[in-house]
Amino acid sequence: MVEDKKDKIVGNKTDSSPVISGREEKILDFWSENEIFKRSLKQTKGKKTFIFYEGPPYANGRPGIHHVLARSFKDVVLRFKTMNGFNVPRRAGWDTHGLPTEMEVEKKLGINTKKKIEEFGIDKFVEEARKNVFYYKDEWEKMTRRMAYWLDLEHPYITMSNGYVRSLWRVFSEISKNGYLYKDYKVLPWCVRCGTSLSSHELAQGYKKIKDVSIYVKFPIKSGSGAGGRKIYFLAWTTTPWTLPGNSALAINEKERYVTVEHKGEWLILAKDRLGVLDGEHREILQQKGKQLVGMQYDPLYPQKISDKNSAYRVIAADFVSMSDGSGVVHIAPAFGADDQKVGKENGLPTLVTVSEDGKMRAPGSEWNDVLFLDANPMIRKDLEDRGLIYKSEPYEHDYPFCWRCKSALMYYAKDSWFLKTTAVKKEMIEENKKIGWHPEHVGKSRFGEWLRENVDWAISRERYWGMPLPVWICKTCGHQDIISSLEELNSKQKPHQTEVYVVRHGEATHNVKGIVGPAIEGSKFDRSSELTSRGERQAEEAAKKLFKKKIDIIISSPLARTRKTSKIIADIIGAKVEIDDRLHDINIGDFHGEKVEDVRKKFPFEKILVESFPGGESVRHVRARMFGVFKDIIFKYKDKKILIVSHGDPLWVLNAALDGVEEEDYKKSWYPKTGEIRRFNINNWPYSIQRGELDIHRPYIDDISLRCSSCGGDSFRIKEVADVWFDSGAMPFAQNQDFPGKIGRVKVNLNKLKKTILYPADYICEGIDQTRGWFYTLLAVSSLMELPSAYKNVLTIGLVLDQKGEKMSKSKGNIVEPFQLFEKYGVDAVRWYFYTINQPSDEKLFRESDVADASRKFIMILKNTVEYWKTYSIVPKIKKAPRPKMAINKWLIINFEKVKYDSTKAMDKFDIVTAARLIGNFVLEDVSRWYIRRIREVMKIGNKPAKKETSETLGYVLSELSKIIAPFTPFIAEDIYLLMAGFDLDHAKTSVHLEKWPGTQKPVKDDLLKDMNELRKIVGEALKLRAESGIKVRQPLGELKIRGSYSGIRKNKQLIDLMKGELNIKKISFGVKINKDIELDLNITPELKEEGIFRDLVRHIQDMRKKSGLMPKDKIVLSIASKDPAGKFFVKKFEERFKEEVNAGKLVTDAIKDPQIWSIFKTDELEFDVSFVL
């Protein structure tokens, strides 16, 4: 049978394709306007808390698709737990300190060395860093909102904030009190470009495989020669020729055997087991134990000035000398290797530092003097070659460390550094790790477990500028160390002074009475328009009486008339001199002087004037900087004096808040002076930014704070180092709570009190798998150093997103995928669903856009089409309760769905998101779309009303409940389905699927219907396969299907048999037939069957025409099926009623219709029809 379709459409086709991204934007607005996220938290307040920690990203770079990946797996769990009745606070966080920020600032400023930074000015550099940290914050927040990752973005923790740094100090001091802080001279990974050491976890993130040249170097024995005057050499192997000038010893393994061999006229000493490195023949001269070589001396390749010449250039024993590579003789340079330094200390070797901190060689007179260390390698090789001291060179491929931020090659370098003794809590970390639920498990046991077993002490100090200043003060007199835990401690340990500062706001003035804004500038046309009232004069007199006993030395006054008068009244009573400082004037609101205060506040709320200047005036921040500057000048000029400052309400308000370290968002809650009110201001020994006029616990401001030594009373000064930036995020469970230090007090932190104070520990964290060397480690390290259990109970690790070639995405390669483009093209739900179903979270993902398209097509669009189907055919407007179906297909759907709910819930409880998502996806695609919808079409189109009502209720109920199940995964389409089923639209709805409880998850009752339907579907699958192999379409009816098995459950259920007949288009099904195969299909097509097949093909053809015309199923048509052949006319007449019923035709004619909406020709082997219709 052949169909020849030549459709001609008359009129306009209706485009009903959904604009997914636009719909999602509307739903976002709906959530925002109705505060759905906040309500979800409010309705679970007081319930059991599910604790989550958000790992802080940097906002100085654009977010990428890998950030969408991690945030998708965070959000799905948090939504799931919320729907299960947990209160799930989730606070955003921003990482701000460290090299990532500093490097961005360096690029902006065009500088790349510490020397240039210090020439530029540390204060200006950190101010630029402060501006840079939130460069892309808007894009991050936009992405977070757009992808429906519900996070508290209004109250984030920010690692550079004063409150956060204060809490970090409290954590650091606790670790110090526990005895885990120390200073030592150690070899550490050193970045010559950044000018700082790195920790082991930073080091682990930067290895690259490189090709080098290794050399076998000959070290001549001192005054040694063999028979015939032959020279004797120790043969040592190295991959770092640049370290040879720093050589101070050769190491051997004293337990191994060593040989002296004659080779090419020279005598060489090397390990017997390493003779294979020699090229060509050799003759053994002598064999001896390694310990017999210990103490032998040799001539240095590059002699250095050493006070005790006998301390260096000798053979020592070392256990780490291996027989697996090299020659069995290792050159030792204590300045450039951790093992070298250790064995050097044990043997009293000098540390010869032949490279400067900037990585340049110190070798006056040599070709490589002032050359970068790696660039010196070929020069040193050539020099040794020219001197006949290289036995051979050969290529060598190995892993080499590079800086994790600037990508420069690192060198191991001996430096004074501060350390946290993580090795002291290694056992505790390993034990805690056993209790953590790792997903997948092998990451915790193998990757992370191995990392903990190889743990070394944490090099915590960084010789940089933008970071948490290490709170370590050292006395210049006695060397005592004070570890400061709080700003209050800075005050208690400050050097004594006698300075006292009092302030008073001018007495009541006429503009105060009128409720207008007073003049701010001396000499302006408004200045004399505001004088003290009689009440204001009395207030000034009362203030003077209160100040009389304070013995004020000097009064510093604003220049305005009302403050001058107040100052004069006070001065006359207390007998103090008055000075005028123009900077103490009132806030200048420019064009709005003389206007009603109430009106000005409405036009310019605090949040606006904080950062924006009044037209022709200044902002609150300007006032703060101005007042802070004058305050600092006054206390410097009048040190140890008693000072009274007379000024105005706003200036004194912001100055007091700044001095007390009040955060800007809390200014409105802080003290505001009444007219004539006196207040003593605190003179804190705290660091302030003069430029901004506010507390700032960063370099260089903190560097100016000196203390009184708690041991001898001498002067103590802070060390210059800042902390490893990973300490910031590792301590976030504590530091994100800015009231943590105050609530916990100065006593030792214990778990019981901690749990009452902060959210600890996290029930769940989720980040990239690389964080096993980063955040996952530092969280555990900090909690263990504080002698607390692990900071997290469960962790889900996320793999890398690679491009389709398997390469890591990067801007330089141009293979970055922009998330917003995907959101726009496919919608957020499709992107999220792709990540949940493509593979396990920890697996690498070879990103292909076609996979996102598949996720959209096979799940999101299937759901949308299923909902559209329900909307089109359902006779039930909304779903109120669960149905109790009688029809087998409906009963099966409900039972099957209950099982899917139960199984997916169990998977989610185990953080097995992929299994849960795939269960749901398979249910939607295979069970609902490809099976259930196919089998209910006839009922929904032409079935009797009770059957249609039951089926409408069943599908509607499943869709309604399904909306709750998919809500954590695909929040947008879940909302759409939920509101539709509840009878709401976005414009009028006040509720949300995200305020619903997770559907009940009782273990499903065992029902044979599931088993029977599964067997039925397998039989159907086999039968359809036979049809396909025979080339017979399903629309062509067949006579009989014979089944060998009895399948009593199916055989006894007429509804199931009818389902099978309908799906296979079979007239008869026989069970328990004696045949050789499991099933047998009668492929004989009788004339009657052929005729019915033509009918079905023609119905399908007409339905396609309806679809192309943009008709809805409810639209009735006048149908014309015209044929010139009498057989064709007879055929149409025979099936007339069925045609009308199947294609919703109110009338069927056999003559051509004038001006049809659509027209086409339908052909079979024997018949031809002209088909057309009108509405």
N, C-alpha and C positions, 0 to 999 in steps of 0.2 A: 504494500500500500504506500502511495506517495502523496504527500501534501505539497501543493504548489501555492504558496501564500504571496499574493501581490496586493498588499493592503494599501488603500488610499484613504487617508484620514481627512475628513472635511471638518473645518472649525478648529478651535484651539484645544490642545492637549493640556490637561491639568497637571501641574508639577507638584506632587505631594511629598517630595523627598525632604527629610528633616534637616534643618540646619543645626547640627549637633552643638557646635561650640557656642552659637548664639543662645541656645536653650540653656546651656550650662551657665552662661553669664547671668541669665535671668534668675536661675536658681540661687546663684551666689548672692544676688541682690535680695532675694527672698530670705535667705538665711541671715544676712546682715540686718535687714530691716526688722526682722522678728527675733533677733538675738538668739538664734537657735543654739549656737555653741555655748553661750553663757547659761542658757536655760538647762542645757544637758548637764552642766556642772552643778547648777543650783538644785536641780531635782534629786541629785544623788548626794547632796551635802549631808554629812552625818553618817553616811554609809561607809562600809569598809573601803579603805583607800588602796588603789592599785598605783604603786609608785613608779614613775617613769622619769628618767633623766635624758634630756636632750643634749647630745654632744654639740658643743658650740662650733659653728662654721665661721670662717673669715668672710666678711662682707666687702673685702677690697678686690674681689674678683667676681666675675659673672657666674651665676649658677648654671650647671650643666645637667645633662640627662642623667648622669650618675647620682646627682643629688635627688632627682625625682625618684630614682630607684630606692634609695635608702629611706626617704621620707614616706614612700608608699608602704613599705613594710613596717614602719613605725605606726602610721596612722591606722592601718587595718586592725592592728592589735588593740590600740587604744579605743577605737570605736567599739570593737567587739566587747571589751571589758566594760565600757560604759553601759552598753545595752544589757549587760549581764548584772547591772546593779551596782557596780563599783564606782566610787568617786575617783576620777582620773585627772588630777591636775597635771597640766603639761605646759611648762614655761619655756618660752624661747630663750636662747642664749646666743651671745656673740663673742667669739674669740677675737681679741684685739691687739695683744702684745706680740713681741718677738720679731724674728727675722722676716717672716712673711710681710709684715707691715713695713719694717725698716727698709727692705729692699725696694718696695714700691715707691717709698719716699725718695730713696737714693736715685731711682730712675727719673723721677719727676724733677729732682734738683740737678741731675747730671753729675753726681759724685759717686764714687765707688770705694773709698777707703775711709778708715776711721779718722785718719789725720785730717782729711778734707771735711769730715763731719764736725770735728772739733774746731776747725778753722771757721766753719760756717756758724757754729754756735750750737751747743747741745740743747739749749732752751728753744731755739728756733726750730731745730730738727724735730724735737718731740712734739712741738706744737703742730708741725706739718703732719707728723704721724697721727696725732689726735684727729686731724681733719680727714685723713686718708681712710681711717678704719671703716667708715660707713659709706664709702664712695658708691658702692652698688647695693646698699641696704634696701633701697626702694625696689630694685629688681628682685632681690631675695624675698622680700615680703609679698611682692606681686605674685611670684611663682608659688610661694607657700599658700597664699589665698586661692590662687587659680586652680591649683591641683587638689584643693579641699583638704589640705593637711591642717587640721584644727590644732592650733597652738596659740598660747597667750602671747601675742606679739606686742601687746600694750604695756606689759610689765616684764620685759626680758631681763635676764641677768647679763651684765656687761663686764667683762673681765678687767677693763681699765677703770671702772668706777671706783670712787674712794671707798664705798662700802664694801665692795668685793675685795679690794686690796687689803683693807683692814681685817677682813675675815681670813684672808690668806696668811697674814702675819700671825693671827691667832693659831692657825694650823701649824705654821712653821715653828712657832715657839713651843708648841706641844711636842712636836717631833724632836726638837732640841732637848726639851726637858726629859724626854724618854731616853736620851743619850745617843741619838742617831745622827747628830751633826758633827762633822769634823773637817779640818783643813789639812791638806797634804800636798806634797810635791810629787805628782804622778804624770806618767805618759798618758795622754788622752788624744782622741781624734781632734785635730785642729784645722779649722778652715782659715786659710791664709787670706782669702778675699774678705770674709766677714770678720776676721780677727777675733775669733772666739772658739772655745772648746765645745765639743758636742757630747751628749750622753750616749749610752749604748743603744737606747731605743731610737734615738735620732739617727745614729750611725746605721742601724739595721734597715732604714728606709731608703738608703742611697747607694747601694752596691750596683756596680755595672761590670759586665765582663769585658776585659780589655786585652789587647795583645801587647806584650812587653818583650824586651830582650834580657834574658838572664845571662849572667857571666860566672865562670869559674875563675876565681882570683887566686894568684899565688902570693902567699905571705912568706918572705924569706926568714928562715930561722936565724936568730941573732948570732953573728959570727960563726955561722954553721956552714960546713961544706962536707960533702961526701968524699968517697975515694976518688982520687984523680982530680981533686979540686972542684968536683961538681957541687953546685948549689943545692941546698935542701929547702923545700917549700912545704908549708901547709896549704892544702888545696881547699878553699872555701867557696861556697856557692851563694849568690845573692841576686835578687831581682830589683834591688834598690841601690844602685851605685852611688847615688847622692848621699847615702848615709856613711859611706866608707871614710870620709874625712873625720867623722865622729867616732870611728872605731877605737875601742880601748881594750878589747880582749878577743880571744877565739875560744869557743866552747866546744867540748867534745862530750860524748857519753862515756863515763868511766867504766861502765859495765860491758861495753862492746869491744871488739878487737880491731886494732888499727894496724895498717901495714905501711911500710916505706917501700916504694917501688921505683925502679929505674925505668924512665920512659922518655924516649927521644932525647937522651943525654942529660936529663934532669932527674933529681930524686924528689918524689912527691909523697906526702903523708896524707892518707885519707882512710876512711873506714873500710874494712875488708868487704863488708856487705855492699859497698857502693863502688866496687872496682869496675862495674859495668859502665860507668860514666866515661871511662877512658877510651880514647880512640886508638885502635891499633894494638900492637903487642907491648907487653911490659914484663919486667923481671922483678920478682919479689926479693927485696934485700933483707927486710926485718919485719917481724910480726910481734906485737906486744899489746897488753891490755890498755884500755883508754886511760886508766888511772895513772899509768906510768908516764903519760905525756903531760899531766897536770903540773904547772909551774914552769914549763919551758917558756922561754922568751923569744920574741920575734921582732924584726924591724918594722916599724909602722909604715904604712904606705904614704900617709900624710901626717908627719909628726906635728904634734900640738904642744904648746907650753904647759907643762905639768909640774907642780911643785915636788911631788914624790914620784920620780920616774919609775921606781920599782912597783908602783901600784898599778901600772897599766902595761899593755902590750905583752900579755902573758896568756898561757892556756889555763882555762878553768873548766870545771865539770858542771854540766847542766842536764837535768833529767829530760828536758823538752827536746834535746837533740835526737832527731828521728833518723831511722834507716830507710824511710820510704821515699825520700827524694834528696837531692843535693849530694854532698860528698861525705856527710857525717861530721863535717867541721863547719860551725856556724860563726859568722862574724858578729860581734856584740857591739852595739852602739847604744848605751843606756839612755841617751837623750831622745831616742826615736823608736822605742819599742817597749811595750809593757813587760814582756818576759825579760828583755834585755835589762830594763831598769831594776827588776826584782833580783835577778842574778847579780847585777852590778852592786846592789846594796849588800847582798850576802857576801860578796867577795871584796868589798872595799874599792871598787873601781871608780875612777873619776867620771863625771858626766860631762862630756865634751859637746857643747852646744855650738854646732858649726853652721846653723841656719837661723836667721832672724824670724821674728813672729810673722813678718809679712811674706815668709816663704823664700826669701832670697839668701843665697849662699854667702857665708862669711869666710872668705878665702883670699885675703889681700895678696896681690901678686900673681894669682892664678887666672886663667882664662875665664873661669866660671864665677869669679867674684861678682856678687850682686846680681847673679842670674837666678831666675826662679828654679826651685829645687828639681822639678821634673825635667826642665829644659837643660839642667846640668848633667843629666844622665849620659847622653852621647859624648859630651866633652870629657867626662871622667873616664868613660870607656876608651876613648881615643888616647887619652894620656897614658893609661895603663897599658894599652896595646903597644904604644910607642916605646914604653919602658920594658916590654917583654914580660909583663906581669899578668896577662890574661892567658889562661890555658885554652879556653874556647868560649864562644858565645852561641846562644841558641834561642830561637823564639819560644815564648812562654805565654800561654793564655790563662788568665786567672781573674777572680773577682776582686775589684778594687773599690774602696769606699769613696763616694763623692758627697758633697754637702747636699742635704735633702732640700735646701731652698735655692741656693745659687748655682748648684751643679758643678762647683769647682772641685778639683781633686783634693782630697784631704791628705794631711801628713800626720803621723803620730809624733807628738811633741811633748816634752816634759814641761809642766807648768804647775805653779801653785794654784790649787783650786779648792772649792768647798764641795763636800760630798755628803749625801744622805746614805747611811749605812744599811742599804737594802739587803746586803748579805746576812745581816744579823736577824732579819725576819724572813729569810728565804724559806725555812721550814714551815713557818706559819702561812706564807703565801701559797706554797704547794698544797698544804692541807685545805686551805680555803678554796683553792681552785677545784678540788675534788667535789666540793659541795655545790659548785655553780652548774646550772643547767645550760650546757653549751649546745647550740644548734647550728651546724651539726656537731655531734659529740666529739668527733675526731679532732676538730680544731682545738678544743680545750685540752684533750689528752696529749695530742702529739705536738702540734705547732706551738701552742701557748705553754703547755707543760714543759716542753724542751727548753723554751725560752727562760722559764723560771728556774729550771735546773742549772742553766748556764749563767745565772744572774751574777752581775757585778754591781758594785756600789754606784749609786746614781750621782754623776757629776752635775751638781745642781746650779753652779755659778756660771754666768755668761758675762764676758767682758764687753757688754754692749750698753745700749742707752734706753730703749723703750721696752720696759718690762717691770714686773714686780721688783722693787728694790729689796735686796736681801736685808732684813732688819737686824743687821749685825753691826754693833758699835765696838770699837777697840780702843782702849786707853793708850794714849801716847806715852804715859809715864810707866805704868806697870804691865801693860799688855793684856789686861783683863778684858774678856769679851762679855758684852751685854746683848742678849737676844731680846729684842723688844716685841711685845705682843699686841700693843695697842697705842693709839694716839694719847690716851690718858697717861700711859707710861712715859711717853715723851715729855709730858708736862711734869710728872712727878720726879723725873730725873734731870730736869733742866737746871742750868746753873742759876743760883739765886739772883734776883734783881728786886728793886724797890719801886719800879714803875707801876703807877695805877692810872687807869683811864676811866673817866666818867663821861657820860653824855647826857644832854638834856635837849629835848625838843622845845623850840620857842613856845612862849605862852600863846594863848588863844589870840588869833588875829581876825581882822574884819572879814577876810575872805573865807575863813572857817565858818563864821556865823552865816554868811550868805550861801554857803555850799558851793562856792565856785573854786576854780583852780587858781591858786595864788601865783604871783610873779616868781620867776626863778633866776633872773639875771639882774645884777645890780645896775642901776641907772636906766633900766628900760622904762618905757612910759607907764608900765604897771607897777613899778617898784614901790612908789609911795602910796599906791592905792590900797596897800594892806598894812595897817599899823596894828599894834597890840590893842586889844580891847582892855577895858578896866579889869575884867576878869583875867585877861592874859597877863596883865601887870601883877595881879595878886598871885597868879601861878608862879611867876618868876621870883617873887619875894619868898613864897613858900619853898621853892627849890633852893634858894640861897640859904635859908635857915637850915635846911637838911644837910647842905653841903658845908656849912660853916665849920663843923668839927673835923671835916676831912682835910682841912689845911691845903686847899688847892694852891698850886704854885703858878699855874698859867691857864688862862682861858683862851681857847682858839675858836673863833666865831666865823660863821657864814657872813658874807658881806651884805646880805639883804637887810632891809630896815627892821623887820620883825625880829630877826636874830640879833642884830646890833643892839636893839633896845633891851631884849632879854639878857644879853651878856652884860650890858651896862648896869642893869638893876642888880644882877648877881654880884658883879665886881664891886659895886659900891658897898654891898653888905659884907662880903667876905674878904675884901681888900686884895684881890688878885689882879694882875695885869691882863689886859685883853689884846689879843692879836687877831688880825683878820686874815683869813685864807680864802681866796676867791673860789677854790675848788670845793668848798663845803656848801655851795649853793644848792637849791632845791632841784628836783628833776625838771629838765627843760622839755616842756611838751610843745614847744614851737608855736604853731598857729592856733593852739587851743587855749591859751591863757585867757582867763576870765569866763570860760564856759562852765556850765554846771558839771560838778564832779560826776554825778550820776550819768549824765549824757556821755561824757568822755569815756567812762568805764564800759558803757554799752558798745561804743564805737571801737574801743581799743581794750579788749579783755587782756588779762595778765599774760596769757600764753602768747599773745601777739606782740605786746610791747616788751616782752622778755628779750626777744631777738630782733624785732623791727623797731627802728627809731620812729618817734612821732614826726610827722612832716615838719621840717624846720627845727627839730629837737633831737632828743637822744632816747636810747632804749634803756631798759633796766640793767642790762649787762654793761652798758657804757657807764651808768651811774655807779655800779659796783666797782668797776676798774678804777674810776676816778676817786671814789671814796677810799678804796683800799690803798691807793697810792699815797694819798694825803695822810692816812692813818699810819702807814709805815714810816713816812717822813717825820711825823710828829713824835712817835715813840723813839725814833733814832735821835732826833734833835734834843729831846727832853728826857733822856734816859735817867731812870731813878727819880723822876719827878712825878708829882700828882697833877694830872692834866684833866681839864674839863673841855669837852667839845660841845659847842652849841650849833645845832643844825636843824634839819627838817625831817618830817615823817618818813618819806620814801628813802632818802639817802641813809638815814640811821637804820631803818628796817633792813635794807639789803646788806649794809655793812655788817650788822650784827649776825645775820644769817650766814654771810660769807666767812666771818671769823669763827663761827661755831661749826662750820663744815656742813651746813644744812644743804641737802640736795635741792636743785631748782624746783622740782615738782612739789616740794614741801614748803616752799617759801610762804605760800598763803596761810599755812598753819602756824608759822613762826611769829615771834613777838613783833608787835607794831606799836610804836610809842604814842601815847596820848599827848596832847599839848601840855607842856610843863613837866612831863614825866622824866624822872632821873633813872639811869641804869648804869651799873658798872660793867664795862666790857672786859671780856676775858682776853688776856694777852697770852695766847697759846704758843707753845714751842712746837709749832706745826709747820709743815711745808706749804707754801702758797705760791700760785702763779701770779707774779706781779702784773703780767700782761692782761690776764683775765680777772684778777682780783678774787680768786677763789682757792679753796683747799685743793691741793693736787699732790698726791703721795707718789710722785715720780721724780726721776732725775730731770734736771739738775737741782730741783727745789729741795728735795730731801737731803741732798749732799751738803747743804748749808746748815743742817741741824746738828748741833753739837750737844753733848750730854755731860753730866757729872758722873764720873766713874763710880760705880756702886762699891768698888773695892777700896780705892785709895782717894777718891774725891778729885782726881785729876780730870783732864779734858779727854773725852772720848769722841771719836769721829767715825762716821759710817764708812764701811768698805764701799768701793765703787761698783761692785758687781750687781747685776740683776739676776733674777731666777730664770732657769730653763722655762720656756713658755709652756711646756707640757705640765709643769706643776700647776699652772692656772686651771687647766681643765681637769687635771687629776684630783684637785681639791674642790671641784665644783659642788659635790654634795653638801659641803659645809659652807663654802664661800657664796653660793647663790642666795643664801639666807643672810642678809646684811645685819640682821639682829642676832645672828649666831653668837658672836663674842659676848654681847651683853647678857644673853639668856643663859649661856653655858657658864659664864663667870670665869674666874681664874683658876678654878680647881681642875684636877685632871678630868679629862673627858671620859665618861663611861657610857656604855651602850644604853642602859635603861634611861638615863637622863637625856641622852642624845635623841632617842626615839620620841620623847615627849617634846623635844625642842624643834626638830627638823624632820623632814621626810627622809627616812633612812632605814634600811638600804633600799635600792631600787628593785622592784620586782622584774623590771624589764629594761634592757638597753639594746640598741641596734645601730651598728655602724659597719663600715667596710672592713673586710677581713684583714687589711693592712694594719688596723688598729690593735691587733694582737701585739704589735711592737710600739703602739702609741697609747691611745686613750684607755683601752681595756687594761693595759699594764699599769699606767700611772694611777688609775682609779684604785686598783688593788694595792699598789705600792704605798700610796698615801694612807689608805685605811689601815694597812698593816703596820706602817710606821707610827700611826696613832694608836696602835694596839687595839684595833677594833676589827670585827668581822668584815668580810668583803663588802664593798659598797654596792654590789649588785648580785641578784640571785639567778637571773636568766639573761642570756645574751644571744642575739641572732646576728650572725655574720653575713655580710653582703659581698658578693664577688664583683670583680671589675666589669664595666661595660666596655667592650672592645668594638672596633669597627668591623665590618663584614670580612675584612682580610685577617682579623685576629690581632690587629695592632691597637695599642693603647691610644685613646683619643687625646689629642693635644691641639692647641691653637696653631703651633708651628707646622703641623702636618696638614692642617686644614680639614681634619676629619671630625671636628666637633659637631654634635647634633644639638640644635637649638630646641629646647623643650617647648617654647611657645609656638613654634611652627607646627609641631606635632599636635599640640593642644587644639590649634586652630583647624587643622586638617581632619583630625580623627576624633577630637574630644579627649578630655582628661580620663574619662572612664576607660576608654580603649587602651590608653597608655598604661594605666594602672593594671588593668586586666592582663595585658601582655606580660608585665613583670611578674605577676602572681602565677602565671601558668606556663611560661616558656621553659623554665627549668628551676632547679632548687636555688634559693636565694644566694647561697655561698658559691654557686658555680659561676664561672665567667660567662658573660653574655655577648655573643657575636651579634651586634645590633644590625638588624635589617628592617627597614621601614615596612617591607612587605609583611613581616610578622605582626606589626602593629595593625596593619590593614586586616590581617586574618583575625586578630583578636576582636576587631570591630565587627567584621562580617559574621564570624561564627558565634559571637556571644551578644554584643551590644545590639547589632541590627536584628538578630534573631529575636531578642527580647522585645525590641520595639515593634517588630512585625507581629509578634504574638499578641502584644497589647492592642495593636491596631485591629487585629482579627477579632479580639474579644469586644472591642468598642463597636465594631461593625455588626457583628452577629448576635451579641448578647441581648437577651430580653430582660436582664436584671441591671438596673442603673448603677447600683453600688453594692458592695459586700458588707454585710452586717455581722454574720456569724458563720461558723464552720458548717458545711453541708453534711448530710448523711445520705450519700448516694446509694442507689440500688443497682445502677448499671455497672457492669463489670469493668468497663474501660475507665469510668469515673472512680470507682472504688480502688482500682489499681493505681491510678494517679495519686490519690490521697495517701495510700499505704506506702507507695514508693517515695513520695515526697517526705513523709515522716521519717523514713529510713535515711534519706539524704540529709535531712536536718540533724538527726542524731549523729550520724557519722561525721559530718562536717564540724559539728560542735566539738566532738571528741578530738578531732584533728586540731582545731583552733586552740583548745585547752592545752595542747602539747606544743603550741607555736608552730604547728605544721601547716602553714598557710597554703602552700602549693597543693597539698592533698585536698584540703577543704575546697579550694577554688576549682580544682579539676573535677571534684565530685559534683559541685554545683554546675559547672560548665557542661559536663556530660549529661546531666539531668535536663538542662535547658535545650541542648542541641539534639541529643539522641532520643530522650524520653518524651519531652514535650513537643518539640518541633517536628522531628522526623517520624514520630510514632503517634503520639496522642492526637495532635492536630489533624493528621491525615485521617485518623479513624473517626473523628467527630464531625467531619465536614458535612456529611450527608444529614446528620442529626441537626446541626446548626443551620443548615439551609432549608431543609424540607421536612424535618422531623416534627413529631407531634409536640404540643406545647409543654406537657410535663417533662418529656425527655429533654427538650431544648432548655427549659428552666433549670433542670438539674445540672445539665452540662455547663450552662452559663455560670451557675453558682460554683460549680467545682473548679472550672478554670479560673474564674475570678478569685476564689478563695486562695488557690495555689499562687496566683500572681501576687495577691496581697501579702501573703505570708513570705513569699519569695523576696519581695521588696525589702523585708526586714533582714532576711538572710544575706542578701547581697549588699545591704547598706554599708557595712564596713569596707567592702571591696570597691564597689562602684557607686559612690554616694549620690551622684547626680541622677542617673536613670532610676535608682532605687526611690528617690524622692518623687520623681515623675509618676512612677507606677503606683506608689503608695497613695498619693493625693488623688489620682484618678479613681482608684478602687474605693477610696473613702468618699468620693463624690465632691472633691474640692478642686479648685484651680489655684494657680499661684497668686492671683490678684486678691483672693479672698481668704485663703487658708491662713490659719494661725498655728496649726500643729505641724509636725514633721515626723517622718520615719525615724529620724535620728533622736527623737524623744521617746521612741517606743522601747519596750523591753524585748530582749531576745526571745523568739518564740520558744514555747515549752519544748523540752528535749527529753521526754521520757523514752525509755528504751522501747522501740516499736514491738508491738505484739506480733508474734510469728503468724504469718498468714500464707496459706498455700497459693493464694492468687499470684503472689510475686513469683513463686517458682513456676507456676503454670504459664504465666505471661512470658517469662524468660525463655521457657521451652518453646512456646508458640513462636516467639520472635526468631529463634534459631531455625525452626522449621521454615518459616517465611523466608529467611535469608537464603537457605539452601534452594528453596523453590524459585526464588527470584534469580538466583544464579543459573538455574537450569533454563529459565526463560531467556536470559541474556545470551547464554551459549547457543541457544536455538534461534536467536534473532527475532524473538516474538515479544513485542511491546506489552507492557502491563495493561494498556487500554484494550488489548484484544482479549476477550473472554476465552477461557478454556474449559474443557468438560470436567475433568476429575483429577484430584491429587490423592495418591495412595501413600499411606504411611505405614511402615513396618511396625513401629512401636504402638503400644496400647494408649499411652498418655491419658490415663483415666480422668485426670483432673480437667483436661481440655475437652475430652470426648463427652463428659457428662455436663459440660457447661455450654448451652446453646449459644449464649452471647459470645463466648470465645470462638466458637466455630464460625459464627457469622463474621466476627472480626477478621478471622483468617481468610474466609471467602472474599470479603471485601478488599482486603489488602492484596490478595493474589489474583483477584478477578477470576475466581473458580466457581463453577456451578455445584460441585459435589466434592466432599472430603471423606475418605474412608480410612479408618484406623485398624491396626492389627492385621494388615494384609500380608500374605506370604509372598514377599518379593525379595530379590537379592540385594537391593540397596535400601538405605534408610527411607528414602522417598522416591516416588516415581510420578512423573507428570505426563498426563495424556496430552500430547502435542497436536492431535488431530483437530483441525479447524473445520467444523461443519458449516454449511451455508448459513444456518441460523446464527452461529457464533461469529462468522465473518461479518454478517449484517450488523450485529450488535457492536462489533469492533469499529465499523465505519461510523455508527452513531456516536460512540464515545470520542472518536477522533474529531468528528465534526463539532461536538459540544466543546471540546478543548479549543478548537479553532475559533469558535464564536466567543468563548471566554477571553481568549487573547485579544480579539477585536475590541471587546468591551474595555479591557484594561488599557489598550492603546488609545482609546477614545477618552480615557479619564473618567469612566463611569464608576459610580459606587455600586456595590452589590444590591442595594435597595432600589436603584433606578430601573424602572420597567421600560422595556423597549417594544417596538413593533418590529418583528423579525421577518425578513424575506429570505426564503431558501428556494431559489428558482432553478429548474432543470428542464432542458429540452427533451430529455430522454423519459419516456413513460415509466421506465423502471425507477428512475430518480424521483419522479413525482409520486409514485406509489410508496417509495421508501419514506419520503417526507410525511406523507399522510399517515403511514403506519406509526411513526414515532412522534406525531404532532404533539400530543399531550406531554410526553416526556421531554421534548425539546423546550416547550414553554416552561415546564417546571424547573429544568436544569439551568436554563440561562435567564430566568426571570423575564420571560416575554409575555406581555399581556395579550398579544395577538400574533399569529403566525400566518403569513400569506405565501403563496407560491408564485406570485407575479413580482416583477421588479418594482422597487419603491422609487418614487420620484424624489430627487435631492436627498439621498441617504447621508447619514452622518459618517458612515464608513462603508467601504465596499471592498470585496475580495473574491477571488476564485478558489474553490476547494476541489481538488481532483483526487480520485482514487484510480485504481487500474481500470475500472469499468465505468465509473460515474464521474460526472462533473457538475458542480453547483455554483451559481452566482449567489453570494451571501452578502446581505446588507441589512442595515436597520436604522431606525430613527427613534427618538425618545417619544 
